[in-house]
Amino acid sequence: MTRADTLAEQRAYLEGGLAELRCGRCGARVRAKKSSPQQTSVQWTTAATRECDELAALAADGRPTALVPSCPSLRDSIERAVHEGRLEVA
Ligand SMILES: [Zn+2]
């Protein structure tokens, strides 16, 4: 992949409505995108999965965290970001 491709991809990322957010409770940092008021996509990094107590608890239980879209507190943080205009519904 060329450098130009990488830059174009980064721009697409930002323009695609992905915003970096922190979970208000556990501080895990994720990227979130809202494609409609009902639909939110969250990208968890491995570090964030470890930081979030709620996800860590699920993982300890043997539940696959990839199937958990967010912890409940993060959902609130996303709603607040939308409300404050930090995350656009795109
Ligand atoms: Zn959390």
PDB file of the backbone (N, CA, C, O) and the ligand in Angstrom, with CONECT records:
HET     ZN  A 101       1
ATOM      1  N   MET A   1       0.850  -1.210   0.000  1.00  0.00           N
ATOM      2  CA  MET A   1       0.000   0.000   0.000  1.00  0.00           C
ATOM      3  C   MET A   1       0.877   1.249   0.000  1.00  0.00           C
ATOM      4  O   MET A   1       1.822   1.335   0.785  1.00  0.00           O
ATOM      5  N   THR A   2       0.592   2.186  -0.838  1.00  0.00           N
ATOM      6  CA  THR A   2       1.386   3.413  -0.901  1.00  0.00           C
ATOM      7  C   THR A   2       0.957   4.370   0.201  1.00  0.00           C
ATOM      8  O   THR A   2      -0.091   4.205   0.826  1.00  0.00           O
ATOM      9  N   ARG A   3       1.795   5.372   0.421  1.00  0.00           N
ATOM     10  CA  ARG A   3       1.508   6.354   1.446  1.00  0.00           C
ATOM     11  C   ARG A   3       0.234   7.151   1.107  1.00  0.00           C
ATOM     12  O   ARG A   3      -0.570   7.476   1.981  1.00  0.00           O
ATOM     13  N   ALA A   4       0.085   7.446  -0.164  1.00  0.00           N
ATOM     14  CA  ALA A   4      -1.100   8.193  -0.597  1.00  0.00           C
ATOM     15  C   ALA A   4      -2.374   7.409  -0.283  1.00  0.00           C
ATOM     16  O   ALA A   4      -3.380   7.967   0.155  1.00  0.00           O
ATOM     17  N   ASP A   5      -2.297   6.106  -0.518  1.00  0.00           N
ATOM     18  CA  ASP A   5      -3.460   5.269  -0.205  1.00  0.00           C
ATOM     19  C   ASP A   5      -3.812   5.345   1.276  1.00  0.00           C
ATOM     20  O   ASP A   5      -4.978   5.442   1.656  1.00  0.00           O
ATOM     21  N   THR A   6      -2.773   5.296   2.095  1.00  0.00           N
ATOM     22  CA  THR A   6      -2.996   5.318   3.534  1.00  0.00           C
ATOM     23  C   THR A   6      -3.656   6.629   3.950  1.00  0.00           C
ATOM     24  O   THR A   6      -4.587   6.641   4.755  1.00  0.00           O
ATOM     25  N   LEU A   7      -3.163   7.728   3.393  1.00  0.00           N
ATOM     26  CA  LEU A   7      -3.744   9.028   3.740  1.00  0.00           C
ATOM     27  C   LEU A   7      -5.196   9.104   3.295  1.00  0.00           C
ATOM     28  O   LEU A   7      -6.066   9.586   4.021  1.00  0.00           O
ATOM     29  N   ALA A   8      -5.434   8.616   2.087  1.00  0.00           N
ATOM     30  CA  ALA A   8      -6.810   8.649   1.567  1.00  0.00           C
ATOM     31  C   ALA A   8      -7.713   7.826   2.470  1.00  0.00           C
ATOM     32  O   ALA A   8      -8.867   8.179   2.710  1.00  0.00           O
ATOM     33  N   GLU A   9      -7.173   6.735   2.960  1.00  0.00           N
ATOM     34  CA  GLU A   9      -7.969   5.876   3.816  1.00  0.00           C
ATOM     35  C   GLU A   9      -8.267   6.555   5.148  1.00  0.00           C
ATOM     36  O   GLU A   9      -9.376   6.466   5.673  1.00  0.00           O
ATOM     37  N   GLN A  10      -7.261   7.230   5.679  1.00  0.00           N
ATOM     38  CA  GLN A  10      -7.472   7.945   6.939  1.00  0.00           C
ATOM     39  C   GLN A  10      -8.550   8.999   6.785  1.00  0.00           C
ATOM     40  O   GLN A  10      -9.406   9.175   7.653  1.00  0.00           O
ATOM     41  N   ARG A  11      -8.489   9.704   5.648  1.00  0.00           N
ATOM     42  CA  ARG A  11      -9.471  10.755   5.423  1.00  0.00           C
ATOM     43  C   ARG A  11     -10.868  10.133   5.337  1.00  0.00           C
ATOM     44  O   ARG A  11     -11.835  10.666   5.882  1.00  0.00           O
ATOM     45  N   ALA A  12     -10.952   9.002   4.646  1.00  0.00           N
ATOM     46  CA  ALA A  12     -12.245   8.333   4.495  1.00  0.00           C
ATOM     47  C   ALA A  12     -12.785   7.965   5.879  1.00  0.00           C
ATOM     48  O   ALA A  12     -13.985   8.058   6.137  1.00  0.00           O
ATOM     49  N   TYR A  13     -11.897   7.557   6.741  1.00  0.00           N
ATOM     50  CA  TYR A  13     -12.224   7.223   8.114  1.00  0.00           C
ATOM     51  C   TYR A  13     -12.894   8.398   8.811  1.00  0.00           C
ATOM     52  O   TYR A  13     -13.976   8.267   9.385  1.00  0.00           O
ATOM     53  N   LEU A  14     -12.225   9.557   8.750  1.00  0.00           N
ATOM     54  CA  LEU A  14     -12.743  10.739   9.427  1.00  0.00           C
ATOM     55  C   LEU A  14     -14.038  11.202   8.780  1.00  0.00           C
ATOM     56  O   LEU A  14     -15.009  11.535   9.460  1.00  0.00           O
ATOM     57  N   GLU A  15     -14.034  11.217   7.459  1.00  0.00           N
ATOM     58  CA  GLU A  15     -15.231  11.673   6.768  1.00  0.00           C
ATOM     59  C   GLU A  15     -16.357  10.672   6.905  1.00  0.00           C
ATOM     60  O   GLU A  15     -17.527  11.024   6.758  1.00  0.00           O
ATOM     61  N   GLY A  16     -16.017   9.445   7.182  1.00  0.00           N
ATOM     62  CA  GLY A  16     -17.035   8.419   7.355  1.00  0.00           C
ATOM     63  C   GLY A  16     -17.775   8.550   8.672  1.00  0.00           C
ATOM     64  O   GLY A  16     -18.637   7.727   8.979  1.00  0.00           O
ATOM     65  N   GLY A  17     -17.460   9.557   9.444  1.00  0.00           N
ATOM     66  CA  GLY A  17     -18.200   9.812  10.667  1.00  0.00           C
ATOM     67  C   GLY A  17     -17.694   9.073  11.892  1.00  0.00           C
ATOM     68  O   GLY A  17     -18.361   9.045  12.926  1.00  0.00           O
ATOM     69  N   LEU A  18     -16.498   8.466  11.777  1.00  0.00           N
ATOM     70  CA  LEU A  18     -15.938   7.781  12.940  1.00  0.00           C
ATOM     71  C   LEU A  18     -15.341   8.807  13.889  1.00  0.00           C
ATOM     72  O   LEU A  18     -14.558   9.661  13.473  1.00  0.00           O
ATOM     73  N   ALA A  19     -15.700   8.727  15.131  1.00  0.00           N
ATOM     74  CA  ALA A  19     -15.147   9.650  16.106  1.00  0.00           C
ATOM     75  C   ALA A  19     -14.541   8.855  17.247  1.00  0.00           C
ATOM     76  O   ALA A  19     -15.026   7.781  17.602  1.00  0.00           O
ATOM     77  N   GLU A  20     -13.476   9.398  17.816  1.00  0.00           N
ATOM     78  CA  GLU A  20     -12.874   8.716  18.945  1.00  0.00           C
ATOM     79  C   GLU A  20     -13.609   9.137  20.209  1.00  0.00           C
ATOM     80  O   GLU A  20     -13.799  10.325  20.472  1.00  0.00           O
ATOM     81  N   LEU A  21     -14.011   8.159  20.968  1.00  0.00           N
ATOM     82  CA  LEU A  21     -14.805   8.425  22.168  1.00  0.00           C
ATOM     83  C   LEU A  21     -14.243   7.645  23.334  1.00  0.00           C
ATOM     84  O   LEU A  21     -13.590   6.614  23.171  1.00  0.00           O
ATOM     85  N   ARG A  22     -14.517   8.167  24.514  1.00  0.00           N
ATOM     86  CA  ARG A  22     -14.125   7.457  25.716  1.00  0.00           C
ATOM     87  C   ARG A  22     -15.370   7.039  26.467  1.00  0.00           C
ATOM     88  O   ARG A  22     -16.337   7.795  26.559  1.00  0.00           O
ATOM     89  N   CYS A  23     -15.342   5.851  26.995  1.00  0.00           N
ATOM     90  CA  CYS A  23     -16.441   5.396  27.833  1.00  0.00           C
ATOM     91  C   CYS A  23     -16.395   6.224  29.122  1.00  0.00           C
ATOM     92  O   CYS A  23     -15.356   6.303  29.778  1.00  0.00           O
ATOM     93  N   GLY A  24     -17.520   6.836  29.477  1.00  0.00           N
ATOM     94  CA  GLY A  24     -17.562   7.711  30.636  1.00  0.00           C
ATOM     95  C   GLY A  24     -17.275   6.982  31.936  1.00  0.00           C
ATOM     96  O   GLY A  24     -16.891   7.609  32.924  1.00  0.00           O
ATOM     97  N   ARG A  25     -17.452   5.679  31.954  1.00  0.00           N
ATOM     98  CA  ARG A  25     -17.292   4.938  33.192  1.00  0.00           C
ATOM     99  C   ARG A  25     -15.903   4.311  33.296  1.00  0.00           C
ATOM    100  O   ARG A  25     -15.209   4.496  34.296  1.00  0.00           O
ATOM    101  N   CYS A  26     -15.498   3.571  32.266  1.00  0.00           N
ATOM    102  CA  CYS A  26     -14.240   2.831  32.392  1.00  0.00           C
ATOM    103  C   CYS A  26     -13.101   3.536  31.666  1.00  0.00           C
ATOM    104  O   CYS A  26     -11.941   3.176  31.866  1.00  0.00           O
ATOM    105  N   GLY A  27     -13.397   4.532  30.825  1.00  0.00           N
ATOM    106  CA  GLY A  27     -12.342   5.269  30.142  1.00  0.00           C
ATOM    107  C   GLY A  27     -11.781   4.559  28.925  1.00  0.00           C
ATOM    108  O   GLY A  27     -10.824   5.045  28.321  1.00  0.00           O
ATOM    109  N   ALA A  28     -12.342   3.437  28.553  1.00  0.00           N
ATOM    110  CA  ALA A  28     -11.878   2.732  27.357  1.00  0.00           C
ATOM    111  C   ALA A  28     -12.092   3.616  26.137  1.00  0.00           C
ATOM    112  O   ALA A  28     -13.147   4.231  25.980  1.00  0.00           O
ATOM    113  N   ARG A  29     -11.074   3.674  25.267  1.00  0.00           N
ATOM    114  CA  ARG A  29     -11.177   4.530  24.102  1.00  0.00           C
ATOM    115  C   ARG A  29     -11.549   3.703  22.876  1.00  0.00           C
ATOM    116  O   ARG A  29     -10.867   2.731  22.550  1.00  0.00           O
ATOM    117  N   VAL A  30     -12.607   4.081  22.210  1.00  0.00           N
ATOM    118  CA  VAL A  30     -13.071   3.339  21.041  1.00  0.00           C
ATOM    119  C   VAL A  30     -13.361   4.322  19.916  1.00  0.00           C
ATOM    120  O   VAL A  30     -13.388   5.536  20.119  1.00  0.00           O
ATOM    121  N   ARG A  31     -13.576   3.778  18.740  1.00  0.00           N
ATOM    122  CA  ARG A  31     -14.026   4.605  17.625  1.00  0.00           C
ATOM    123  C   ARG A  31     -15.463   4.229  17.362  1.00  0.00           C
ATOM    124  O   ARG A  31     -15.822   3.054  17.282  1.00  0.00           O
ATOM    125  N   ALA A  32     -16.277   5.262  17.228  1.00  0.00           N
ATOM    126  CA  ALA A  32     -17.686   5.001  17.031  1.00  0.00           C
ATOM    127  C   ALA A  32     -18.199   5.756  15.833  1.00  0.00           C
ATOM    128  O   ALA A  32     -17.692   6.816  15.467  1.00  0.00           O
ATOM    129  N   LYS A  33     -19.197   5.192  15.245  1.00  0.00           N
ATOM    130  CA  LYS A  33     -19.826   5.807  14.090  1.00  0.00           C
ATOM    131  C   LYS A  33     -21.309   5.574  14.198  1.00  0.00           C
ATOM    132  O   LYS A  33     -21.764   4.490  14.565  1.00  0.00           O
ATOM    133  N   LYS A  34     -22.041   6.586  13.880  1.00  0.00           N
ATOM    134  CA  LYS A  34     -23.480   6.448  13.940  1.00  0.00           C
ATOM    135  C   LYS A  34     -24.023   6.624  12.535  1.00  0.00           C
ATOM    136  O   LYS A  34     -23.907   7.701  11.950  1.00  0.00           O
ATOM    137  N   SER A  35     -24.617   5.571  11.991  1.00  0.00           N
ATOM    138  CA  SER A  35     -25.128   5.675  10.628  1.00  0.00           C
ATOM    139  C   SER A  35     -26.594   6.053  10.618  1.00  0.00           C
ATOM    140  O   SER A  35     -27.105   6.511   9.595  1.00  0.00           O
ATOM    141  N   SER A  36     -27.270   5.874  11.711  1.00  0.00           N
ATOM    142  CA  SER A  36     -28.649   6.326  11.858  1.00  0.00           C
ATOM    143  C   SER A  36     -28.903   6.415  13.353  1.00  0.00           C
ATOM    144  O   SER A  36     -28.133   5.873  14.146  1.00  0.00           O
ATOM    145  N   PRO A  37     -29.991   7.104  13.751  1.00  0.00           N
ATOM    146  CA  PRO A  37     -30.220   7.227  15.204  1.00  0.00           C
ATOM    147  C   PRO A  37     -30.257   5.873  15.911  1.00  0.00           C
ATOM    148  O   PRO A  37     -29.929   5.785  17.094  1.00  0.00           O
ATOM    149  N   GLN A  38     -30.654   4.815  15.196  1.00  0.00           N
ATOM    150  CA  GLN A  38     -30.746   3.501  15.848  1.00  0.00           C
ATOM    151  C   GLN A  38     -29.488   2.678  15.693  1.00  0.00           C
ATOM    152  O   GLN A  38     -29.286   1.712  16.428  1.00  0.00           O
ATOM    153  N   GLN A  39     -28.618   3.051  14.726  1.00  0.00           N
ATOM    154  CA  GLN A  39     -27.508   2.175  14.406  1.00  0.00           C
ATOM    155  C   GLN A  39     -26.158   2.785  14.742  1.00  0.00           C
ATOM    156  O   GLN A  39     -25.775   3.828  14.211  1.00  0.00           O
ATOM    157  N   THR A  40     -25.461   2.125  15.618  1.00  0.00           N
ATOM    158  CA  THR A  40     -24.145   2.592  16.034  1.00  0.00           C
ATOM    159  C   THR A  40     -23.141   1.482  15.806  1.00  0.00           C
ATOM    160  O   THR A  40     -23.374   0.340  16.202  1.00  0.00           O
ATOM    161  N   SER A  41     -22.021   1.809  15.168  1.00  0.00           N
ATOM    162  CA  SER A  41     -20.948   0.827  15.085  1.00  0.00           C
ATOM    163  C   SER A  41     -19.819   1.288  15.981  1.00  0.00           C
ATOM    164  O   SER A  41     -19.453   2.463  15.989  1.00  0.00           O
ATOM    165  N   VAL A  42     -19.280   0.362  16.725  1.00  0.00           N
ATOM    166  CA  VAL A  42     -18.193   0.671  17.634  1.00  0.00           C
ATOM    167  C   VAL A  42     -17.015  -0.232  17.298  1.00  0.00           C
ATOM    168  O   VAL A  42     -17.166  -1.447  17.167  1.00  0.00           O
ATOM    169  N   GLN A  43     -15.850   0.369  17.162  1.00  0.00           N
ATOM    170  CA  GLN A  43     -14.632  -0.407  16.939  1.00  0.00           C
ATOM    171  C   GLN A  43     -13.845  -0.455  18.234  1.00  0.00           C
ATOM    172  O   GLN A  43     -13.341   0.561  18.713  1.00  0.00           O
ATOM    173  N   TRP A  44     -13.750  -1.630  18.781  1.00  0.00           N
ATOM    174  CA  TRP A  44     -12.984  -1.806  20.016  1.00  0.00           C
ATOM    175  C   TRP A  44     -11.555  -2.174  19.667  1.00  0.00           C
ATOM    176  O   TRP A  44     -11.313  -3.010  18.796  1.00  0.00           O
ATOM    177  N   THR A  45     -10.621  -1.554  20.343  1.00  0.00           N
ATOM    178  CA  THR A  45      -9.248  -1.995  20.214  1.00  0.00           C
ATOM    179  C   THR A  45      -9.021  -3.034  21.316  1.00  0.00           C
ATOM    180  O   THR A  45      -9.795  -3.120  22.269  1.00  0.00           O
ATOM    181  N   THR A  46      -7.963  -3.812  21.174  1.00  0.00           N
ATOM    182  CA  THR A  46      -7.670  -4.822  22.195  1.00  0.00           C
ATOM    183  C   THR A  46      -7.463  -4.135  23.542  1.00  0.00           C
ATOM    184  O   THR A  46      -7.911  -4.635  24.574  1.00  0.00           O
ATOM    185  N   ALA A  47      -6.782  -2.988  23.529  1.00  0.00           N
ATOM    186  CA  ALA A  47      -6.517  -2.268  24.770  1.00  0.00           C
ATOM    187  C   ALA A  47      -7.828  -1.821  25.418  1.00  0.00           C
ATOM    188  O   ALA A  47      -7.994  -1.924  26.633  1.00  0.00           O
ATOM    189  N   ALA A  48      -8.737  -1.334  24.614  1.00  0.00           N
ATOM    190  CA  ALA A  48     -10.006  -0.851  25.148  1.00  0.00           C
ATOM    191  C   ALA A  48     -10.813  -1.996  25.754  1.00  0.00           C
ATOM    192  O   ALA A  48     -11.467  -1.833  26.784  1.00  0.00           O
ATOM    193  N   THR A  49     -10.758  -3.146  25.105  1.00  0.00           N
ATOM    194  CA  THR A  49     -11.485  -4.308  25.630  1.00  0.00           C
ATOM    195  C   THR A  49     -10.979  -4.645  27.021  1.00  0.00           C
ATOM    196  O   THR A  49     -11.751  -5.045  27.893  1.00  0.00           O
ATOM    197  N   ARG A  50      -9.662  -4.481  27.226  1.00  0.00           N
ATOM    198  CA  ARG A  50      -9.085  -4.799  28.529  1.00  0.00           C
ATOM    199  C   ARG A  50      -9.422  -3.718  29.554  1.00  0.00           C
ATOM    200  O   ARG A  50      -9.576  -4.007  30.741  1.00  0.00           O
ATOM    201  N   GLU A  51      -9.537  -2.469  29.089  1.00  0.00           N
ATOM    202  CA  GLU A  51      -9.800  -1.354  30.010  1.00  0.00           C
ATOM    203  C   GLU A  51     -11.223  -1.374  30.552  1.00  0.00           C
ATOM    204  O   GLU A  51     -11.477  -0.942  31.676  1.00  0.00           O
ATOM    205  N   CYS A  52     -12.136  -1.877  29.748  1.00  0.00           N
ATOM    206  CA  CYS A  52     -13.542  -1.809  30.156  1.00  0.00           C
ATOM    207  C   CYS A  52     -13.875  -2.953  31.105  1.00  0.00           C
ATOM    208  O   CYS A  52     -13.777  -4.122  30.732  1.00  0.00           O
ATOM    209  N   ASP A  53     -14.266  -2.619  32.327  1.00  0.00           N
ATOM    210  CA  ASP A  53     -14.620  -3.648  33.323  1.00  0.00           C
ATOM    211  C   ASP A  53     -15.730  -4.537  32.819  1.00  0.00           C
ATOM    212  O   ASP A  53     -15.705  -5.758  32.978  1.00  0.00           O
ATOM    213  N   GLU A  54     -16.707  -3.889  32.205  1.00  0.00           N
ATOM    214  CA  GLU A  54     -17.887  -4.650  31.818  1.00  0.00           C
ATOM    215  C   GLU A  54     -17.558  -5.669  30.740  1.00  0.00           C
ATOM    216  O   GLU A  54     -18.040  -6.801  30.779  1.00  0.00           O
ATOM    217  N   LEU A  55     -16.737  -5.267  29.776  1.00  0.00           N
ATOM    218  CA  LEU A  55     -16.327  -6.217  28.744  1.00  0.00           C
ATOM    219  C   LEU A  55     -15.390  -7.264  29.310  1.00  0.00           C
ATOM    220  O   LEU A  55     -15.462  -8.437  28.944  1.00  0.00           O
ATOM    221  N   ALA A  56     -14.504  -6.838  30.208  1.00  0.00           N
ATOM    222  CA  ALA A  56     -13.565  -7.772  30.815  1.00  0.00           C
ATOM    223  C   ALA A  56     -14.326  -8.840  31.600  1.00  0.00           C
ATOM    224  O   ALA A  56     -13.947 -10.012  31.595  1.00  0.00           O
ATOM    225  N   ALA A  57     -15.391  -8.430  32.267  1.00  0.00           N
ATOM    226  CA  ALA A  57     -16.201  -9.382  33.028  1.00  0.00           C
ATOM    227  C   ALA A  57     -16.853 -10.398  32.098  1.00  0.00           C
ATOM    228  O   ALA A  57     -16.922 -11.586  32.414  1.00  0.00           O
ATOM    229  N   LEU A  58     -17.333  -9.922  30.944  1.00  0.00           N
ATOM    230  CA  LEU A  58     -17.941 -10.837  29.982  1.00  0.00           C
ATOM    231  C   LEU A  58     -16.903 -11.810  29.434  1.00  0.00           C
ATOM    232  O   LEU A  58     -17.174 -12.999  29.266  1.00  0.00           O
ATOM    233  N   ALA A  59     -15.707 -11.283  29.158  1.00  0.00           N
ATOM    234  CA  ALA A  59     -14.636 -12.116  28.614  1.00  0.00           C
ATOM    235  C   ALA A  59     -14.230 -13.176  29.629  1.00  0.00           C
ATOM    236  O   ALA A  59     -13.952 -14.317  29.260  1.00  0.00           O
ATOM    237  N   ALA A  60     -14.195 -12.798  30.918  1.00  0.00           N
ATOM    238  CA  ALA A  60     -13.830 -13.730  31.981  1.00  0.00           C
ATOM    239  C   ALA A  60     -14.847 -14.855  32.080  1.00  0.00           C
ATOM    240  O   ALA A  60     -14.527 -15.969  32.496  1.00  0.00           O
ATOM    241  N   ASP A  61     -16.061 -14.550  31.696  1.00  0.00           N
ATOM    242  CA  ASP A  61     -17.153 -15.517  31.681  1.00  0.00           C
ATOM    243  C   ASP A  61     -17.088 -16.432  30.470  1.00  0.00           C
ATOM    244  O   ASP A  61     -17.854 -17.389  30.359  1.00  0.00           O
ATOM    245  N   GLY A  62     -16.165 -16.127  29.562  1.00  0.00           N
ATOM    246  CA  GLY A  62     -16.053 -16.923  28.351  1.00  0.00           C
ATOM    247  C   GLY A  62     -16.947 -16.438  27.223  1.00  0.00           C
ATOM    248  O   GLY A  62     -17.094 -17.112  26.203  1.00  0.00           O
ATOM    249  N   ARG A  63     -17.544 -15.269  27.407  1.00  0.00           N
ATOM    250  CA  ARG A  63     -18.380 -14.724  26.318  1.00  0.00           C
ATOM    251  C   ARG A  63     -17.459 -14.035  25.316  1.00  0.00           C
ATOM    252  O   ARG A  63     -16.551 -13.305  25.712  1.00  0.00           O
ATOM    253  N   PRO A  64     -17.686 -14.261  24.023  1.00  0.00           N
ATOM    254  CA  PRO A  64     -16.841 -13.593  23.027  1.00  0.00           C
ATOM    255  C   PRO A  64     -17.146 -12.090  22.966  1.00  0.00           C
ATOM    256  O   PRO A  64     -18.254 -11.689  22.610  1.00  0.00           O
ATOM    257  N   THR A  65     -16.161 -11.272  23.314  1.00  0.00           N
ATOM    258  CA  THR A  65     -16.402  -9.838  23.382  1.00  0.00           C
ATOM    259  C   THR A  65     -16.644  -9.223  22.005  1.00  0.00           C
ATOM    260  O   THR A  65     -17.210  -8.135  21.900  1.00  0.00           O
ATOM    261  N   ALA A  66     -16.217  -9.918  20.949  1.00  0.00           N
ATOM    262  CA  ALA A  66     -16.437  -9.384  19.603  1.00  0.00           C
ATOM    263  C   ALA A  66     -17.925  -9.250  19.319  1.00  0.00           C
ATOM    264  O   ALA A  66     -18.341  -8.455  18.476  1.00  0.00           O
ATOM    265  N   LEU A  67     -18.724 -10.041  20.036  1.00  0.00           N
ATOM    266  CA  LEU A  67     -20.165 -10.005  19.788  1.00  0.00           C
ATOM    267  C   LEU A  67     -20.866  -8.977  20.662  1.00  0.00           C
ATOM    268  O   LEU A  67     -22.070  -8.761  20.524  1.00  0.00           O
ATOM    269  N   VAL A  68     -20.127  -8.347  21.557  1.00  0.00           N
ATOM    270  CA  VAL A  68     -20.719  -7.351  22.436  1.00  0.00           C
ATOM    271  C   VAL A  68     -20.424  -5.982  21.846  1.00  0.00           C
ATOM    272  O   VAL A  68     -19.266  -5.564  21.814  1.00  0.00           O
ATOM    273  N   PRO A  69     -21.450  -5.274  21.378  1.00  0.00           N
ATOM    274  CA  PRO A  69     -21.191  -4.016  20.677  1.00  0.00           C
ATOM    275  C   PRO A  69     -20.637  -2.924  21.579  1.00  0.00           C
ATOM    276  O   PRO A  69     -19.836  -2.105  21.129  1.00  0.00           O
ATOM    277  N   SER A  70     -21.039  -2.895  22.822  1.00  0.00           N
ATOM    278  CA  SER A  70     -20.517  -1.867  23.715  1.00  0.00           C
ATOM    279  C   SER A  70     -20.968  -2.188  25.121  1.00  0.00           C
ATOM    280  O   SER A  70     -21.890  -2.979  25.320  1.00  0.00           O
ATOM    281  N   CYS A  71     -20.320  -1.578  26.097  1.00  0.00           N
ATOM    282  CA  CYS A  71     -20.828  -1.724  27.452  1.00  0.00           C
ATOM    283  C   CYS A  71     -21.918  -0.665  27.628  1.00  0.00           C
ATOM    284  O   CYS A  71     -21.921   0.329  26.902  1.00  0.00           O
ATOM    285  N   PRO A  72     -22.824  -0.849  28.555  1.00  0.00           N
ATOM    286  CA  PRO A  72     -23.953   0.083  28.689  1.00  0.00           C
ATOM    287  C   PRO A  72     -23.498   1.531  28.916  1.00  0.00           C
ATOM    288  O   PRO A  72     -24.139   2.462  28.428  1.00  0.00           O
ATOM    289  N   SER A  73     -22.406   1.724  29.646  1.00  0.00           N
ATOM    290  CA  SER A  73     -21.938   3.090  29.912  1.00  0.00           C
ATOM    291  C   SER A  73     -21.429   3.742  28.640  1.00  0.00           C
ATOM    292  O   SER A  73     -21.591   4.945  28.438  1.00  0.00           O
ATOM    293  N   LEU A  74     -20.812   2.938  27.783  1.00  0.00           N
ATOM    294  CA  LEU A  74     -20.314   3.498  26.532  1.00  0.00           C
ATOM    295  C   LEU A  74     -21.491   3.946  25.668  1.00  0.00           C
ATOM    296  O   LEU A  74     -21.415   4.963  24.978  1.00  0.00           O
ATOM    297  N   ARG A  75     -22.552   3.196  25.714  1.00  0.00           N
ATOM    298  CA  ARG A  75     -23.731   3.585  24.936  1.00  0.00           C
ATOM    299  C   ARG A  75     -24.202   4.983  25.381  1.00  0.00           C
ATOM    300  O   ARG A  75     -24.555   5.819  24.549  1.00  0.00           O
ATOM    301  N   ASP A  76     -24.202   5.222  26.691  1.00  0.00           N
ATOM    302  CA  ASP A  76     -24.581   6.548  27.198  1.00  0.00           C
ATOM    303  C   ASP A  76     -23.612   7.613  26.699  1.00  0.00           C
ATOM    304  O   ASP A  76     -24.023   8.706  26.307  1.00  0.00           O
ATOM    305  N   SER A  77     -22.320   7.285  26.716  1.00  0.00           N
ATOM    306  CA  SER A  77     -21.311   8.248  26.273  1.00  0.00           C
ATOM    307  C   SER A  77     -21.514   8.603  24.806  1.00  0.00           C
ATOM    308  O   SER A  77     -21.336   9.752  24.402  1.00  0.00           O
ATOM    309  N   ILE A  78     -21.888   7.601  24.017  1.00  0.00           N
ATOM    310  CA  ILE A  78     -22.128   7.847  22.589  1.00  0.00           C
ATOM    311  C   ILE A  78     -23.332   8.765  22.416  1.00  0.00           C
ATOM    312  O   ILE A  78     -23.306   9.702  21.618  1.00  0.00           O
ATOM    313  N   GLU A  79     -24.382   8.484  23.174  1.00  0.00           N
ATOM    314  CA  GLU A  79     -25.577   9.331  23.078  1.00  0.00           C
ATOM    315  C   GLU A  79     -25.237  10.773  23.445  1.00  0.00           C
ATOM    316  O   GLU A  79     -25.718  11.715  22.813  1.00  0.00           O
ATOM    317  N   ARG A  80     -24.402  10.935  24.474  1.00  0.00           N
ATOM    318  CA  ARG A  80     -24.028  12.278  24.911  1.00  0.00           C
ATOM    319  C   ARG A  80     -23.205  12.973  23.820  1.00  0.00           C
ATOM    320  O   ARG A  80     -23.392  14.162  23.558  1.00  0.00           O
ATOM    321  N   ALA A  81     -22.294  12.227  23.187  1.00  0.00           N
ATOM    322  CA  ALA A  81     -21.458  12.805  22.130  1.00  0.00           C
ATOM    323  C   ALA A  81     -22.324  13.277  20.965  1.00  0.00           C
ATOM    324  O   ALA A  81     -22.062  14.327  20.379  1.00  0.00           O
ATOM    325  N   VAL A  82     -23.339  12.514  20.635  1.00  0.00           N
ATOM    326  CA  VAL A  82     -24.241  12.904  19.548  1.00  0.00           C
ATOM    327  C   VAL A  82     -24.973  14.181  19.942  1.00  0.00           C
ATOM    328  O   VAL A  82     -25.112  15.112  19.148  1.00  0.00           O
ATOM    329  N   HIS A  83     -25.429  14.199  21.163  1.00  0.00           N
ATOM    330  CA  HIS A  83     -26.174  15.337  21.686  1.00  0.00           C
ATOM    331  C   HIS A  83     -25.339  16.610  21.677  1.00  0.00           C
ATOM    332  O   HIS A  83     -25.839  17.695  21.379  1.00  0.00           O
ATOM    333  N   GLU A  84     -24.047  16.461  22.010  1.00  0.00           N
ATOM    334  CA  GLU A  84     -23.153  17.618  22.076  1.00  0.00           C
ATOM    335  C   GLU A  84     -22.524  17.943  20.729  1.00  0.00           C
ATOM    336  O   GLU A  84     -21.727  18.876  20.625  1.00  0.00           O
ATOM    337  N   GLY A  85     -22.875  17.181  19.698  1.00  0.00           N
ATOM    338  CA  GLY A  85     -22.378  17.463  18.368  1.00  0.00           C
ATOM    339  C   GLY A  85     -20.962  16.976  18.113  1.00  0.00           C
ATOM    340  O   GLY A  85     -20.336  17.376  17.131  1.00  0.00           O
ATOM    341  N   ARG A  86     -20.445  16.107  18.998  1.00  0.00           N
ATOM    342  CA  ARG A  86     -19.111  15.573  18.791  1.00  0.00           C
ATOM    343  C   ARG A  86     -19.135  14.360  17.866  1.00  0.00           C
ATOM    344  O   ARG A  86     -18.109  13.971  17.307  1.00  0.00           O
ATOM    345  N   LEU A  87     -20.291  13.781  17.715  1.00  0.00           N
ATOM    346  CA  LEU A  87     -20.440  12.635  16.823  1.00  0.00           C
ATOM    347  C   LEU A  87     -21.625  12.894  15.911  1.00  0.00           C
ATOM    348  O   LEU A  87     -22.751  13.095  16.364  1.00  0.00           O
ATOM    349  N   GLU A  88     -21.345  12.885  14.627  1.00  0.00           N
ATOM    350  CA  GLU A  88     -22.411  13.171  13.678  1.00  0.00           C
ATOM    351  C   GLU A  88     -23.128  11.905  13.276  1.00  0.00           C
ATOM    352  O   GLU A  88     -22.511  10.849  13.142  1.00  0.00           O
ATOM    353  N   VAL A  89     -24.398  12.004  13.089  1.00  0.00           N
ATOM    354  CA  VAL A  89     -25.140  10.891  12.531  1.00  0.00           C
ATOM    355  C   VAL A  89     -25.028  11.013  11.017  1.00  0.00           C
ATOM    356  O   VAL A  89     -25.611  11.911  10.410  1.00  0.00           O
ATOM    357  N   ALA A  90     -24.273  10.100  10.418  1.00  0.00           N
ATOM    358  CA  ALA A  90     -23.994  10.219   8.983  1.00  0.00           C
ATOM    359  C   ALA A  90     -24.376   8.942   8.247  1.00  0.00           C
ATOM    360  O   ALA A  90     -24.212   8.858   7.030  1.00  0.00           O
TER     361      ALA A  90
HETATM  362 ZN    ZN A 101     -17.072   0.728  29.621  1.00  0.00          ZN2+
END
